């Protein structure tokens, strides 16, 4: 087991004015199955009158944005006209496909935010699918051996999440009421990532440092984890991608030219991305294409 385990340090970045820990993509690993982005946001606290999370209109292609809310509330708006507050225990899923724009803001009256925000790369055959937005307030949740399990997406043992997916995938949240040690069955054809969201977590005998990701290569059929009381763990997984994925700014594709076109369309105001109604503020500007 330990020969398949890799420990990867997150890097600190900024999203909407809040420091976050980015676990993927980083130099050591860019994807885990179709998961191609994982930010651990917070827990961040805001003083009275201090602005919280505020991410202006920005575009996406070729992916699904996936938000798992732990504390506080975030308001999502998009160019389809969707307007949805996400609360703890809920998932927001936006399928960008051929193109969409959206915003994210903290909700007034909630002086904190804690969430995991991820991207899922769409398979090549679904890259140009029509955009859509889905909200999941109710997910499979059960208790076993002193821990609560919530299935966020995909299938785990005999349970199936309602969350829209386009390829084999797993997203699982574990939270311990008391100290516990668990043996988690895994799909051996998947690669997996485990990130502590709170408390002390040990994976295959290795204690995770703050904002450290444990990566498990395909071939593992189980993993032993230990959680301190109140600890929380995010487990993601999926089959390794067959082709290299291109990730640039907010765009994901298997084709660099598709990203170049999307960037030019966004900068020129092409209607493919639409407009986000209700948001007050400027839209984000794409970086120079010289970096692509």
N, C-alpha and C positions, 0 to 999 in steps of 0.2 A: 504493500500500500504506500509506504513512504517514498518509494522510488518513483511513484506516479504523482507525488505531491510537489507543487511549486508554490512558494510564497512570493507575492508580488505587492510592493508598496504602492499605494495610491499616490497621486500627485494633487496638490492643492490648486484649484482654479476658482474662477468667479462666475456665478450665474445670477443675473438679475440683481447684483449688488450684495450677494451672500457668498461667503467662502464655502466651497464644497470640496469633497474628496472624490476624485475621478479614478475609479478602479480599472476601467477599460474605456477607450483604447489607451494603452500605455506602451512604452517601448518593448516591454517583455511579452505582452500579449494584446492583440488587437480585437480578437473575437473569442467568444465561448459559444459554440453552436451558432445559431443565428443572432444571439445577443451581441451587439457591437458597440454598446455604450452603457456605462453604469456610473451614475453620480449618486453619492450619499450626501444628501442635503441636511445639514444641521446635526443635532437639534440646535436651531438658532433662536435667540430671544431678542425681542425688539423693545426698546424703551418707549414710553408714551410719546407719540408724535414722530417717532423714528420710522422711516419708510421700511417696509418689509421687502419681500420678493416682488420684483417688477421686471418682467421680460417683455419687451415690445414686440410688435408684429415681425415675424420671421418665417421663412419658408422651409419646407421639407419635401424631399422626394424619396421614393424607394424604400421606405421604412415604416414601422409603427412606433409611435412614442407611447411609452408605458409608464404611468405614474402610480406608485403604491404609497398611500398616505399613512403616516404613523402618528402625527400630531399636528394640530392646527388645521387650516383650511386654505385651499388654493382655488381661485376662479380661473377656469379655462374658457377662452373664446376662440373661435376659428372662423375661417372664411366661408364655411358652409352655413354659418348662422348659429352654430352650436354655442350654448352658454351654460356651463355646468360647474357648480361648486363640488369639489371632491373633499370628502371628510375621512377621518381615520377609519381604516378597515375597508376602504373602497379602492377600486382601480379605475383610472381613466385610460382609454386606449384610442389613439388617433391613428388611423391608417392613411398615410400620406399618398401612397401610390404615385400617380402621375404629377401630383402637386397640390399643396395646401399651405395656408399660412395660419398662425395662431399666436395667442398671447397667454401669459400666465401672471397672476397677481395674487399676493396675500390678501386675505379677506379682513376687513376692518373688524376690530374687536378680538382678534386672535393674535396675541403678542409673541407667538412662537410658530416655527414650522420645522417639521422633521419628515423627510420622505426619501424614497428611493426613486430615481428617475432613470429610465432605461430606454434604449432603442432596440428594436428587433428588425434585422434586415429581411426584407421580403425576398422570396425566391426569385430567380431570374424570370420565371414565367409569370410572376405577379407584380413585377416592378412598375408596370404602367396601369395597375388596377385603379378603379375610380376611388377617390378619397371618401372617407367616412369617419364618423366619430361614434364611440360606444362607451357607455358608463356602466360599471358593474358594482352595485351596492351590496350584493349578496354573493358570497363565495363559499365553497365547501370548507368547513371548519370543524375540527375534531380534537379531542384530547387523548394523549397516550403517554404513559410512563412519565407523568409530571410536566409534560410540555403541550402547548397548544400548536396545532398545525393549521395553516391556511393555504389552500391550493390556489395560486394566483392565475396560473395559465397552464394548459397541458393536462397530462394524465399522470397520476401517481398511484401506483398499486391499483386498487379497485375504484378510484375516484377520478372524476373528470370535471375540470373547470368549464364554466360557460364561455370563457373568454375567447374571442375570435383569434384563430391562429392559422397560418398557411403552411406550416412545416412542423415536424416533431419537435417539441419544446417542453421545457419544465421551468416553472417559477413557484417556489415554495417558501413560506415564511414560518419560522419556528420561534416560539416564545416560551420561556421556562418560568413556571410559578415558583419552583424550588430547584436547588442544584440537582442536575440529572445527567446521566450518560446514556446515549442512544446509539443504536446501530441502524443506520438508514440504508435501506435497499436502494441501489442505483441501477439505471439502465446501462449495461456495459458498452453499448454502442455510442453513448453520449460522452462528451466532455462536460465537466462541471466546474462551477465557481462558487465559493462560499465566502460571504462577507458578513462580519459581525456588525449589526446595526446598533447594539447596545450591550453593555456588560462584557464579561469575560467568556471567550469561546475557545475551545481546543478542538482541533481537527486532526485526526490520525496521530494523536500524541503531540502535536505542535500547537502551542498557544499563539493565537493571532495577536499581533501587536495592533495598536490603534490604526484603523483604516488600512488594514492589510488583507489582501485577497488570497485565499487558498485555491489553487487551480489543480484539478484532478484530470489527468489525461484519460482517454477512452480505455476501457478494459477493466475498470473497477466495478464490481458488482455490489459493493457496500462500502460505507465509511462510518467510523466511530467518532462521534462528537460528544463533547462535554460542555454543558452550559451552567453558568452561575445563576443564582436566583435573580430573575428579572432580565436575564440576557435574551438577546434577540438575534436571529441569524437569517440571512437571505441565501437561499440555494437556487442557482440558475443552471440550466443545462440544455444541451441539444446536440444533434449530430454535427460534426465538424463540417464547415463549408467546403464544397468541392472546388471552388475557384476563389482566388484572392478578391477581397472586397475593397472598393475604393470609398474612403470616407474623407470628405472635405467640407469644412464648415458644418452646415446643417443638412448636407446632402449625402446620400448613400446610393451607390450603384456598382454594378460590375463593369461599367463602361465609363472611362474618364470623359469621353465626349459628351455623354448624357449629363454629366455634372457641369461641364463648361456651358452647355446650352441652358441648363437650369439657372446658373449664376447670371448669365447674360439676360435671361428672361426676367429674373427678379429685379435686376438693376434697371431694366428698361420699363418696368411696370406692366409687363405682359399679363393679360387677364387669366392665364392658367392658374395663378396662385390666388386670385380674388382679393377681396378686402375684408379686414376684420372690423365689424361694426361694434361700436360701443366703447372701444378703447381710446383713451385720451393720451396722445404721445406719438413720437416719431417712430417709424419703422426702422428696423436694423439694416445696416448696410453690409453687403458682402465684402470680404477682404479681397485683395488683389488676386486675380487669377494667376499671377506669376508664381504663386505658391503651390499651384496644382501640378 
